Amino acid sequence: MRKIMELPKLAKRPVDVHKGTFGKVLIVGGSVGFSGAPALAGVAALRSGAGLVRVAVPACIQPVVAGINPCYTTIDLRDDANGQMASEAAVVLMGMLSDNDVIAFGPGAGAGAGVRDTLLSILAVEGLKLIIDADGLNVLSQCGGQAGWLDKKKADIVLTPHPGEMKRLWQSVFREPVPENREKCAAEFAQKTCSIVVLKGAGTVVTDGERVYVNTSGNPGMATAGSGDVLTGVITALAGQDLSLFDAAVLGVYVHGLAGNIAAAIHGQISLIATDMIDNLSAAFGQVVEF
């Protein structure tokens, strides 16, 4: 594999632009008790330069998510008895895909039948740019690997598992044990699934099976609830700004870790929370982007 050492660059923003120039992104997720996860991803996407952010959540939590931040718009989806999106949500979302440049699926969604049906419907859309995180990954690991979601997959996808999620995904696709080497594990899974894998953890690995980047930013204080949702928002926003999915993932994990380092210098690693990372994304982008 070819090691990637240099960070991708965002193009300088021209003067004559509008919000559609910098990407329209859709975050899909949330459930009763987990309204914060899609909201964190949505705010992180805004702070990472997305021109327009929409957050689609079950109707029962839509007012809560809408009240967290006024800068994204919200879409209410049909919900089930458990407060997760129902299977009918797929119909609404399928009608919205063409009006969005990038879709992120999973933060706080749960793993019920409606979530599964909705994700599998979206996954089958050819050429769709799709970032799958959190409960979206758990759904995939339950869908039978080669006989299930891989047969349906036509979208261009980024998978963002932590080690536990990676183990479950691996076991749904391969029969052999998970490789101990993180780069080998991520690369083999990327090759098998024709996806980009972001294997989170100390030294997050980003690979498409041919190229590999090992992240150097970040600190232990970032091992806190919501950190992964923030990363999802960052990568999604960058993918909407003329970066390839691989480049968006590489730059996203670095900026996310850098924001965590800046936040830790202010609050300390022990007190670090996910919103601290969002609050310091602007400073992190200021260090890596030429304006």
C-alpha positions, 0 to 999 in steps of 0.5 A: 500500500502507498503511504499518504503523508501530505494532507489534502487541501481545500480549494480557496473560496472564490468571492462570487459564491452562494451556500450551494457552492460548498455542499448540501449535506444530509445527516440521517439518524437520531432516536428517542434518547439520542437526539444529541448525536445527529445534532452534533454531526449537523453542527460539526458539518456547519463548522466544517464549511458545509453550505447547507446542512439538513438533519433528518430524524424521527418525528418524535424528536424533531422539535428537540433536534431543531431547538439545539441549533438554528443554523441547520434545517430539520426533516421529520421522518415517520417513527416507530413505537420505539422512537426510531425511524420506521421503514416508511422513512426510506420513501421520504429520504429516497426523494431527497437524495438528488438534492443533497451532495453527501449523505451521512447515516447512523448517529443515534439511529438505533438498529431497528427494522426501519433503520435497517430498511432505510439504510439498505434502500439508500445503500443501493443508490448508484453513485451516492456519496454515503458516510456510515457511522455508529448504528449504521455500522451496527445495522450492516454487521447484522445484515449478513455480509456478502449475502446481504448488504454487500450484494445491495451496495451501489453507493460510494461509501465511507465506513467509520468504525471504532475497534468494536464496530470493526470487529462486528463488521469483519465477522459479518464478511470474513470467516478468519479472525480479525487481524491484529495489525490495524492497517492490515485489518482496515485495508483488507476490509476496504478491499473486500467491500470496495469502500473507504475505511476510517478505523478510529482509535489512537492513530486512526487509519484511513484507507481505500485498500491501496492508499493508507493514512495514519493520523497523527493528531488527537489525544486520549481526552477525545475518547468521549461520547459524541466525538465520533458524531463530530467526526462524521459531520466533519468528513461529510462536510468536506466531502461536499466541498469538491474533495474525494471521499478518501481526501475528505476522510484524511483531512477530516480525521486530522482536523478533528484530532487537531480541534481536540488538541486545541480544546484539550489545551484549554480544558484539559483531557479529563474535562474534554467533551464533544462540543469543545471539539466543535468549538475549536474546529475553526481554529483547527481549520485556520492552521491547515487551510490557506484563506 
